[in-house]
């Protein structure tokens, strides 16, 4: 697992990407980036097994008699 992004690292990364941040934005951007990273990490741990890809799903087709 990687360490969390600090506000200073977020500012440096944004500047390197050509997106300079205002002084009050560093912490919010770092928190958002860390949250996105945690969500992606969780998704990577999921085992989809035999789940077909989304491209094989056709809306409106299938069992219309399904119950909840």
ABEGO torsion letter per residue (X at the ends): XBBBBBAAAAAAAAAAAGBBBBAAAAAAAAAAAAAAAAAAAAAAABBAEABBBAAABBBGBEBAABBX
